[in-house]
Amino acid sequence: MTTSTFRRPVAGQVRVTIDAVGTMIAATVSDVGLAADGFVRGDRVAFSPALAENAVIDVDTLIGIPKNVSDRQAADLLAPGLLARAMITQVRPFARGQHVAVELVNSTLRQVVSAWVASLGGTLVTDAGDADVVYGEQDRRLAAVEASHRQGRIQQAATEVFQAIRAGVFDDVHVAHRSADRVAA
C-alpha cells in the first residue's frame, strides 16, 4: 500500500483542488502557506493550465474568481476574454458605430471578440472590405503578448472580463468542452 504525500504550501503559495478545466483552470484554495496575501481557504481562483501539474501554486499566478461567475465560465471564458480585451482596448481599439470584422481561427476567441464588440457598440460585418477595423491573427499574437504582461494589470483585466461575463455579454458563446470537467490535482 502506497501513501501519497502532499507537499505543503510554503510562503507565497496555496494548495488548490481543481474544479473545472478549460482554457484556464478554475480551482478552490484548500490550504494556504505563509504570506499568501489575499487568499484564504475556500477562495475560488483561476490559473494557467501549464501550472496544473502541481497542486501547490504560487499566489502571484492566481486570479480570484468573483461571486456570480461559475467555475465553468471562468475556466472557459477567462483566457479568451483576456485576449479579446487586449485586442479591443490595447492592440486595435475601435469606436462605437464602426464596422468591425473578426477573422480569427479559434472559434471561441472569434465568438468572444464578436460578442464584446457588439456589446460595446461596434457593428459586426462579415466582409473585411466593409470593415473599419479587422481583428485577425496578427492582432491575436500582439494581444497574447499584451495580456501576458503581469505587473498587477492581469487582475484588473480579469475584472473587466468577469464584469462582461456577469453582464451576459458572452451568454451566446459556444465552447467545446473537454471530456472531464473535474480532474484531481
Solvent accessible surface area in square Angstrom, and as a share of the most:
residue,aa,sasa,rsa
1,M,230,1.02
2,T,131,0.76
3,T,111,0.65
4,S,92,0.60
5,T,125,0.72
6,F,135,0.56
7,R,119,0.43
8,R,155,0.57
9,P,9,0.06
10,V,86,0.50
11,A,67,0.52
12,G,19,0.18
13,Q,25,0.11
14,V,0,0.00
15,R,34,0.12
16,V,4,0.02
17,T,56,0.32
18,I,2,0.01
19,D,27,0.14
20,A,4,0.03
21,V,11,0.06
22,G,9,0.09
23,T,61,0.35
24,M,20,0.09
25,I,3,0.02
26,A,0,0.00
27,A,0,0.00
28,T,41,0.24
29,V,2,0.01
30,S,44,0.28
31,D,15,0.08
32,V,43,0.25
33,G,9,0.08
34,L,148,0.74
35,A,72,0.56
36,A,8,0.06
37,D,119,0.61
38,G,74,0.71
39,F,32,0.14
40,V,97,0.56
41,R,163,0.60
42,G,49,0.47
43,D,43,0.22
44,R,66,0.24
45,V,0,0.00
46,A,0,0.00
47,F,1,0.00
48,S,37,0.24
49,P,48,0.30
50,A,84,0.65
51,L,65,0.32
52,A,27,0.21
53,E,170,0.76
54,N,68,0.35
55,A,11,0.09
56,V,7,0.04
57,I,6,0.03
58,D,67,0.35
59,V,26,0.15
60,D,110,0.57
61,T,33,0.19
62,L,12,0.06
63,I,3,0.02
64,G,24,0.23
65,I,15,0.07
66,P,39,0.24
67,K,169,0.72
68,N,130,0.67
69,V,4,0.02
70,S,52,0.33
71,D,38,0.20
72,R,57,0.21
73,Q,56,0.25
74,A,0,0.00
75,A,0,0.00
76,D,8,0.04
77,L,13,0.07
78,L,0,0.00
79,A,25,0.19
80,P,8,0.05
81,G,0,0.00
82,L,15,0.07
83,L,38,0.19
84,A,0,0.00
85,R,31,0.11
86,A,2,0.02
87,M,0,0.00
88,I,7,0.04
89,T,62,0.36
90,Q,74,0.33
91,V,38,0.22
92,R,98,0.36
93,P,83,0.52
94,F,31,0.13
95,A,56,0.44
96,R,185,0.68
97,G,46,0.44
98,Q,57,0.25
99,H,77,0.34
100,V,0,0.00
101,A,1,0.00
102,V,21,0.12
103,E,89,0.40
104,L,5,0.02
105,V,121,0.70
106,N,80,0.41
107,S,53,0.34
108,T,21,0.12
109,L,5,0.02
110,R,87,0.32
111,Q,48,0.21
112,V,0,0.00
113,V,0,0.00
114,S,25,0.16
115,A,25,0.19
116,W,20,0.07
117,V,0,0.00
118,A,55,0.42
119,S,56,0.36
120,L,77,0.38
121,G,18,0.17
122,G,10,0.09
123,T,61,0.36
124,L,75,0.37
125,V,33,0.19
126,T,141,0.82
127,D,77,0.40
128,A,36,0.28
129,G,71,0.69
130,D,92,0.48
131,A,23,0.17
132,D,87,0.45
133,V,13,0.08
134,V,47,0.27
135,Y,0,0.00
136,G,15,0.15
137,E,46,0.21
138,Q,96,0.43
139,D,4,0.02
140,R,70,0.26
141,R,117,0.43
142,L,82,0.41
143,A,0,0.00
144,A,42,0.32
145,V,90,0.51
146,E,47,0.21
147,A,22,0.17
148,S,70,0.45
149,H,74,0.33
150,R,107,0.39
151,Q,152,0.68
152,G,64,0.62
153,R,100,0.36
154,I,25,0.13
155,Q,73,0.33
156,Q,111,0.49
157,A,11,0.09
158,A,0,0.00
159,T,57,0.33
160,E,56,0.25
161,V,0,0.00
162,F,2,0.01
163,Q,94,0.42
164,A,7,0.06
165,I,6,0.03
166,R,104,0.38
167,A,81,0.62
168,G,25,0.24
169,V,34,0.19
170,F,6,0.03
171,D,105,0.54
172,D,141,0.73
173,V,22,0.13
174,H,135,0.60
175,V,22,0.13
176,A,88,0.68
177,H,103,0.46
178,R,140,0.51
179,S,128,0.82
180,A,49,0.38
181,D,72,0.37
182,R,145,0.53
183,V,60,0.35
184,A,102,0.79
185,A,46,0.36
